[in-house]
Amino acid sequence: MLLAAVAFAARVEVAASNATRTAGAEAAGDPGGCSSCVVRAFDFDRVATLSAGGYQLRVSGPAGACPVQDTLFLTVEVTQGGVTARGSWAKHACTGQQQHWHVLLTAAGGKALKPGSALGHGSVRFTHNGKTLLTHIWTKKITLT
């Protein structure tokens, strides 16, 4: 899974400066580097909804507008104590408009999530013509209801 491959402990944003992102985008065939403009627009909505006795969780959040030539791959997980739920909003074509993502996560290991505070972790990867332009990772405190 993408999140397992990305070290959340590092909390590193790949290609952190606009100059680096633009140069990387140009190398990938996106001369405007517009994907770098939307990366900070990805977030979690403050509240996520539990279902199936806490074994499933519906999370959502804003996704920035990205150029129609790009594709985005979003992977999310929510952690609460020793319980982790994972899911993805994978291979979505960019529309050029602001989008809002919705993902149904499933808790792993036979443990259930409970109402209360949790951490949402997200990873979005933008591609253009099959080449990765950039990856962005973020974490936010959310409330499970």
Secondary structure as a PSIPRED ss2 file (coil, helix, strand):
# PSIPRED VFORMAT (PSIPRED V4.0)

   1 M C   1.000  0.000  0.000
   2 L H   0.000  1.000  0.000
   3 L H   0.000  1.000  0.000
   4 A H   0.000  1.000  0.000
   5 A H   0.000  1.000  0.000
   6 V C   1.000  0.000  0.000
   7 A C   1.000  0.000  0.000
   8 F H   0.000  1.000  0.000
   9 A H   0.000  1.000  0.000
  10 A H   0.000  1.000  0.000
  11 R C   1.000  0.000  0.000
  12 V C   1.000  0.000  0.000
  13 E C   1.000  0.000  0.000
  14 V C   1.000  0.000  0.000
  15 A C   1.000  0.000  0.000
  16 A C   1.000  0.000  0.000
  17 S C   1.000  0.000  0.000
  18 N H   0.000  1.000  0.000
  19 A H   0.000  1.000  0.000
  20 T H   0.000  1.000  0.000
  21 R H   0.000  1.000  0.000
  22 T H   0.000  1.000  0.000
  23 A H   0.000  1.000  0.000
  24 G H   0.000  1.000  0.000
  25 A H   0.000  1.000  0.000
  26 E H   0.000  1.000  0.000
  27 A H   0.000  1.000  0.000
  28 A C   1.000  0.000  0.000
  29 G C   1.000  0.000  0.000
  30 D C   1.000  0.000  0.000
  31 P C   1.000  0.000  0.000
  32 G C   1.000  0.000  0.000
  33 G C   1.000  0.000  0.000
  34 C C   1.000  0.000  0.000
  35 S H   0.000  1.000  0.000
  36 S H   0.000  1.000  0.000
  37 C H   0.000  1.000  0.000
  38 V H   0.000  1.000  0.000
  39 V H   0.000  1.000  0.000
  40 R H   0.000  1.000  0.000
  41 A H   0.000  1.000  0.000
  42 F C   1.000  0.000  0.000
  43 D C   1.000  0.000  0.000
  44 F C   1.000  0.000  0.000
  45 D C   1.000  0.000  0.000
  46 R C   1.000  0.000  0.000
  47 V E   0.000  0.000  1.000
  48 A E   0.000  0.000  1.000
  49 T E   0.000  0.000  1.000
  50 L E   0.000  0.000  1.000
  51 S E   0.000  0.000  1.000
  52 A H   0.000  1.000  0.000
  53 G H   0.000  1.000  0.000
  54 G H   0.000  1.000  0.000
  55 Y C   1.000  0.000  0.000
  56 Q E   0.000  0.000  1.000
  57 L E   0.000  0.000  1.000
  58 R E   0.000  0.000  1.000
  59 V E   0.000  0.000  1.000
  60 S E   0.000  0.000  1.000
  61 G E   0.000  0.000  1.000
  62 P E   0.000  0.000  1.000
  63 A E   0.000  0.000  1.000
  64 G C   1.000  0.000  0.000
  65 A C   1.000  0.000  0.000
  66 C C   1.000  0.000  0.000
  67 P C   1.000  0.000  0.000
  68 V C   1.000  0.000  0.000
  69 Q C   1.000  0.000  0.000
  70 D E   0.000  0.000  1.000
  71 T E   0.000  0.000  1.000
  72 L E   0.000  0.000  1.000
  73 F E   0.000  0.000  1.000
  74 L E   0.000  0.000  1.000
  75 T E   0.000  0.000  1.000
  76 V E   0.000  0.000  1.000
  77 E E   0.000  0.000  1.000
  78 V E   0.000  0.000  1.000
  79 T E   0.000  0.000  1.000
  80 Q E   0.000  0.000  1.000
  81 G C   1.000  0.000  0.000
  82 G C   1.000  0.000  0.000
  83 V E   0.000  0.000  1.000
  84 T E   0.000  0.000  1.000
  85 A E   0.000  0.000  1.000
  86 R E   0.000  0.000  1.000
  87 G E   0.000  0.000  1.000
  88 S E   0.000  0.000  1.000
  89 W E   0.000  0.000  1.000
  90 A E   0.000  0.000  1.000
  91 K E   0.000  0.000  1.000
  92 H E   0.000  0.000  1.000
  93 A E   0.000  0.000  1.000
  94 C C   1.000  0.000  0.000
  95 T C   1.000  0.000  0.000
  96 G C   1.000  0.000  0.000
  97 Q C   1.000  0.000  0.000
  98 Q C   1.000  0.000  0.000
  99 Q E   0.000  0.000  1.000
 100 H E   0.000  0.000  1.000
 101 W E   0.000  0.000  1.000
 102 H E   0.000  0.000  1.000
 103 V E   0.000  0.000  1.000
 104 L E   0.000  0.000  1.000
 105 L E   0.000  0.000  1.000
 106 T E   0.000  0.000  1.000
 107 A E   0.000  0.000  1.000
 108 A C   1.000  0.000  0.000
 109 G C   1.000  0.000  0.000
 110 G C   1.000  0.000  0.000
 111 K C   1.000  0.000  0.000
 112 A C   1.000  0.000  0.000
 113 L C   1.000  0.000  0.000
 114 K C   1.000  0.000  0.000
 115 P C   1.000  0.000  0.000
 116 G E   0.000  0.000  1.000
 117 S E   0.000  0.000  1.000
 118 A E   0.000  0.000  1.000
 119 L E   0.000  0.000  1.000
 120 G E   0.000  0.000  1.000
 121 H E   0.000  0.000  1.000
 122 G E   0.000  0.000  1.000
 123 S E   0.000  0.000  1.000
 124 V E   0.000  0.000  1.000
 125 R E   0.000  0.000  1.000
 126 F E   0.000  0.000  1.000
 127 T E   0.000  0.000  1.000
 128 H E   0.000  0.000  1.000
 129 N C   1.000  0.000  0.000
 130 G C   1.000  0.000  0.000
 131 K E   0.000  0.000  1.000
 132 T E   0.000  0.000  1.000
 133 L E   0.000  0.000  1.000
 134 L E   0.000  0.000  1.000
 135 T E   0.000  0.000  1.000
 136 H E   0.000  0.000  1.000
 137 I E   0.000  0.000  1.000
 138 W E   0.000  0.000  1.000
 139 T E   0.000  0.000  1.000
 140 K E   0.000  0.000  1.000
 141 K E   0.000  0.000  1.000
 142 I E   0.000  0.000  1.000
 143 T E   0.000  0.000  1.000
 144 L E   0.000  0.000  1.000
 145 T C   1.000  0.000  0.000
